[in-house]
Amino acid sequence: MGRLCATSDAIAERLRADIVGGVREPGSALRQELVASEFGVSRMPVRDALNQLQSEGLVELIPNRGAFVASMTLEQCAEAFELRSILECNALRYAIPAHTDKSIRRLQQIQQELELEQDPAAWAQGDRSFHEALYEPCQRKRTLQIIELLRNVVERFYLAKLNHDDHRRGWKREHRSILRAVAARHSNDACKQLRIHLRETQKVVSRVIQQQG
């Protein structure tokens, strides 16, 4: 990585991407000296980066043991999705009146590309882009930041299952239902469909957590 990644923010960004993308699995150790060597830096920016990721729920710092990629219990999973449902429906209600024909066409294009995507990592990015474009017009910056944090915490678990066509077909149906409701400006139905989508996603994450436990 060299000196290009010498700042704690840059290190946190790279580690975050690795954790969310499943490159660094839940429970795996993040040894400061190894991470520092990997990035070509001292331990201080690594320590700051790990503290930042701990505050985001992605890293667990255990006294006298070190840093580990955070695992998740079923109870924590349920809490994360309950919060996601509340915040994402709130963002969607504010976004729908602000959506334009142009922004809805953009959503439709993202969904069309998503349905054709075969690479799991690219599919996951497309799914993230769909949800970001869905909520973007709400103009509620803090809400969107918290939604992103919650998504990062759980996304790494369902990425492991994206190769299964049945899950991807389910996501397609759910996205289409949300999109139809948004295009019709039906806020209550859009939130209903979004809650269904999040519940189905939670089921996938819960199964992965149980398999890892």
GUKE-770525 format. One record per residue (C-alpha): residue in one letter; y, x, z; residue number from 1. Coordinates in Angstrom, 3 decimals. Layout:
<rs>
  rest         v         u         w   nr
     A         Y         X         Z  NUM
...
</rs>
This chain:
<rs>
  rest         v         u         w   nr
     M     0.000     0.000     0.000    1
     G     2.294     2.955     0.608    2
     R     5.804     2.652     1.916    3
     L     6.455    -0.478    -0.135    4
     C     4.798    -2.459     2.655    5
     A     6.414    -0.584     5.565    6
     T     8.182    -3.553     7.185    7
     S     6.551    -5.887     9.676    8
     D     7.515    -8.881     7.507    9
     A     5.767    -7.406     4.470   10
     I     2.672    -6.574     6.516   11
     A     2.620   -10.079     8.005   12
     E     2.981   -11.590     4.543   13
     R     0.031    -9.627     3.177   14
     L    -2.185   -10.256     6.200   15
     R    -1.261   -13.938     6.112   16
     A    -2.296   -14.182     2.474   17
     D    -5.588   -12.431     3.236   18
     I    -6.336   -14.720     6.181   19
     V    -5.398   -17.967     4.435   20
     G    -7.280   -16.860     1.314   21
     G   -10.421   -16.109     3.309   22
     V   -10.392   -12.361     2.628   23
     R   -10.272   -11.780     6.395   24
     E   -12.667   -14.226     8.015   25
     P   -12.222   -16.069    11.340   26
     G   -13.291   -13.885    14.254   27
     S   -12.976   -10.604    12.344   28
     A   -11.163    -7.749    14.094   29
     L    -7.723    -6.548    13.053   30
     R    -7.644    -3.036    14.483   31
     Q    -4.082    -1.784    14.620   32
     E    -4.928     1.796    13.665   33
     L    -6.920     0.667    10.614   34
     V    -4.245    -1.790     9.482   35
     A    -1.567     0.874     9.987   36
     S    -3.583     3.319     7.880   37
     E    -4.129     0.684     5.195   38
     F    -0.398     0.062     4.878   39
     G     0.704     3.654     5.442   40
     V     2.814     2.872     8.508   41
     S     2.907     3.464    12.250   42
     R     1.391     0.964    14.680   43
     M     4.767    -0.539    15.652   44
     P     5.355    -2.694    12.531   45
     V     1.685    -3.679    12.611   46
     R     2.056    -4.822    16.219   47
     D     5.134    -6.875    15.271   48
     A     3.300    -8.405    12.326   49
     L     0.324    -9.373    14.495   50
     N     2.644   -10.963    17.063   51
     Q     4.249   -12.991    14.276   52
     L     0.867   -14.167    12.996   53
     Q    -0.198   -15.048    16.520   54
     S     2.825   -17.366    16.799   55
     E     1.657   -19.035    13.570   56
     G    -1.848   -19.615    14.919   57
     L    -3.536   -17.222    12.490   58
     V    -4.236   -14.328    14.858   59
     E    -5.525   -14.194    18.417   60
     L    -4.472   -11.295    20.657   61
     I    -6.978   -10.722    23.457   62
     P    -6.001    -8.358    26.306   63
     N    -8.122    -5.197    26.428   64
     R    -9.957    -6.224    23.272   65
     G    -7.394    -6.322    20.473   66
     A    -6.419    -8.621    17.631   67
     F    -8.735   -10.995    15.786   68
     V    -8.379   -13.523    12.992   69
     A    -8.123   -16.813    14.878   70
     S   -11.074   -19.148    14.903   71
     M   -10.744   -22.899    15.348   72
     T   -12.518   -25.498    17.453   73
     L   -13.132   -29.064    16.324   74
     E   -10.548   -30.232    18.853   75
     Q    -7.940   -27.854    17.443   76
     C    -8.835   -28.992    13.937   77
     A    -8.328   -32.638    14.904   78
     E    -4.961   -31.819    16.473   79
     A    -3.800   -29.893    13.387   80
     F    -4.669   -32.756    11.068   81
     E    -3.124   -35.350    13.361   82
     L     0.106   -33.376    13.243   83
     R    -0.189   -32.931     9.481   84
     S    -0.623   -36.664     9.005   85
     I     2.472   -37.450    11.077   86
     L     4.702   -34.813     9.497   87
     E     3.525   -35.129     5.904   88
     C     3.852   -38.919     5.908   89
     N     7.327   -38.526     7.381   90
     A     8.266   -36.039     4.667   91
     L     6.783   -38.281     1.976   92
     R     8.757   -41.336     3.138   93
     Y    11.981   -39.368     2.863   94
     A    10.945   -37.809    -0.450   95
     I     9.976   -40.947    -2.375   96
     P    13.508   -42.418    -2.736   97
     A    14.738   -38.977    -3.849   98
     H    12.037   -38.446    -6.484   99
     T    13.277   -38.708   -10.058  100
     D    11.453   -39.322   -13.310  101
     K    11.641   -35.576   -13.897  102
     S    10.151   -34.637   -10.516  103
     I     7.344   -37.170   -10.962  104
     R     6.561   -35.765   -14.412  105
     R     6.382   -32.347   -12.768  106
     L     3.901   -33.703   -10.220  107
     Q     1.812   -35.215   -12.993  108
     Q     1.796   -31.912   -14.870  109
     I     0.730   -29.988   -11.753  110
     Q    -2.096   -32.471   -11.214  111
     Q    -3.244   -32.256   -14.839  112
     E    -3.398   -28.470   -14.643  113
     L    -5.166   -28.681   -11.290  114
     E    -7.910   -30.870   -12.752  115
     L    -8.592   -28.274   -15.442  116
     E    -8.590   -25.283   -13.098  117
     Q   -11.962   -23.629   -12.456  118
     D   -10.988   -20.589   -10.380  119
     P   -11.115   -21.493    -6.641  120
     A    -8.129   -19.339    -5.661  121
     A    -5.981   -20.704    -8.491  122
     W    -7.158   -24.230    -7.659  123
     A    -6.061   -23.766    -4.059  124
     Q    -2.636   -22.572    -5.205  125
     G    -2.355   -25.572    -7.506  126
     D    -3.245   -27.906    -4.643  127
     R    -0.564   -26.267    -2.516  128
     S     1.958   -26.611    -5.376  129
     F     1.137   -30.320    -5.687  130
     H     1.851   -30.985    -2.019  131
     E     4.987   -28.838    -2.006  132
     A     6.375   -30.713    -5.027  133
     L     5.377   -34.015    -3.426  134
     Y     7.481   -33.407    -0.307  135
     E    10.222   -31.170    -1.688  136
     P    12.823   -33.916    -2.350  137
     C    12.836   -34.914     1.336  138
     Q    15.263   -32.054     2.081  139
     R    13.920   -31.676     5.632  140
     K    13.602   -27.912     5.897  141
     R    12.197   -27.671     9.426  142
     T     9.578   -30.337     8.729  143
     L     8.451   -28.521     5.577  144
     Q     8.212   -25.214     7.446  145
     I     5.948   -26.711    10.110  146
     I     3.816   -28.418     7.449  147
     E     3.286   -25.040     5.798  148
     L     2.256   -23.440     9.100  149
     L    -0.276   -26.199     9.782  150
     R    -1.654   -25.994     6.269  151
     N    -2.134   -22.235     6.586  152
     V    -4.114   -22.698     9.792  153
     V    -6.682   -25.009     8.174  154
     E    -6.678   -24.050     4.488  155
     R    -8.756   -20.915     5.031  156
     F   -11.649   -23.105     6.192  157
     Y   -11.843   -25.495     3.240  158
     L   -11.261   -22.780     0.643  159
     A   -14.883   -21.806     1.283  160
     K   -15.977   -25.177    -0.125  161
     L   -13.862   -25.417    -3.265  162
     N   -16.766   -24.521    -5.538  163
     H   -18.457   -27.814    -4.729  164
     D   -17.627   -30.287    -7.493  165
     D   -18.025   -33.318    -5.247  166
     H   -15.157   -32.192    -3.003  167
     R   -12.962   -31.391    -5.972  168
     R   -13.638   -34.779    -7.570  169
     G   -12.663   -36.385    -4.288  170
     W    -9.417   -34.436    -4.162  171
     K    -8.677   -35.513    -7.753  172
     R    -9.108   -39.211    -6.956  173
     E    -7.037   -38.914    -3.809  174
     H    -4.212   -37.024    -5.524  175
     R    -4.119   -39.580    -8.335  176
     S    -3.888   -42.440    -5.844  177
     I    -0.998   -40.764    -4.036  178
     L     0.747   -40.040    -7.327  179
     R     0.456   -43.642    -8.550  180
     A     1.987   -44.938    -5.335  181
     V     4.831   -42.414    -5.464  182
     A     5.585   -43.239    -9.106  183
     A     5.709   -46.937    -8.171  184
     R     7.969   -46.105    -5.194  185
     H     5.493   -47.770    -2.817  186
     S     6.072   -45.755     0.356  187
     N     3.575   -47.577     2.563  188
     D     0.767   -47.260     0.035  189
     A     1.638   -43.618    -0.685  190
     C     1.391   -42.773     3.024  191
     K    -1.860   -44.742     3.304  192
     Q    -3.370   -42.751     0.429  193
     L    -2.058   -39.494     1.899  194
     R    -3.670   -40.244     5.263  195
     I    -6.977   -40.927     3.497  196
     H    -6.667   -37.595     1.666  197
     L    -5.989   -35.706     4.893  198
     R    -8.893   -37.397     6.688  199
     E   -11.255   -36.372     3.899  200
     T    -9.924   -32.826     4.004  201
     Q   -10.421   -32.761     7.764  202
     K   -14.080   -33.694     7.272  203
     V   -14.569   -30.660     5.002  204
     V   -12.878   -28.337     7.498  205
     S   -14.894   -29.767    10.401  206
     R   -18.157   -29.171     8.580  207
     V   -17.217   -25.551     7.905  208
     I   -16.253   -25.014    11.571  209
     Q   -19.583   -26.482    12.704  210
     Q   -21.506   -24.259    10.281  211
     Q   -19.694   -21.185    11.579  212
     G   -20.260   -22.143    15.214  213
</rs>
